[in-house]
Amino acid sequence: AQSVTQPDIHITVSEGASLELRCNYSYGATPYLFWYVQSPGQGLQLLLKYFSGDTLVQGIKGFEAEFKRSQSSFNLRKPSVHWSDAAEYFCAVGARQAGTALIFGKGTTLSVSS
Amino acid sequence: DSGVTQTPKHLITATGQRVTLRCSPRSGDLSVYWYQQSLDQGLQFLIQYYNGEERAKGNILERFSAQQFPDLHSELNLSSLELGDSALYFCASSVMQGAQETQYFGPGTRLLVL
């Protein structure tokens, strides 16, 4: 079955520290990969996406993610976290064809301590 | 701001009632997806429309239906509401770059069934 696993339900990071959020997927073929962020009371904002090519992709707000095919992973990273990064982060996968719904992980809530 | 609009932002209603949620996609996007976000199920795909036609169905209950109009806005109709239908309902519209599709989400409609 197709699925996305975000092993960490909640992570707390100090402001200025680095961050890595884990995402593993189970899919029949290499999917398209996405990270979205949801701030409290807000919708889902696209952080970055991977379709093909360079396995290290850059996104908005200083985030990056690395696709590792051998590990079926697409971990999200940021070198220095800001208090405004506190939010819920969702990893999602989609099929390599148009018109396919995304499958989301359960999300990781990030808290930032001062 | 993703460019996807949803109304209303909040909706409070009673069990057994019927409600309609509205979504306007980004200018030029032909595809609309509906998702439900609940605490126990996470983000689940409900249904997709493309240029007025239903394209795919996910975990959508028979009490729920949707349509996409000629101006491409979409409505999700929820009837015979139950307490368990309380959730955040998102719509997303998508942009195609060849076979690569990116979904952009609206701010959501928070439904509370009492």
Interface residues (C-beta under 8 A of the other chain):
Chain A: Y32 F34 Y36 Q42 G43 L44 Q45 L46 K49 F51 F90 A92 G94 R96 Q97 A98 G99 T100 A101 L102 I103 F104 G105 K106 G107
Chain B: S2 V4 S31 Y33 Y35 G42 L43 F45 Q48 Y50 R55 A56 G58 F90 A92 M96 A99 Q100 E101 T102 Q103 Y104 F105 G106 P107 G108
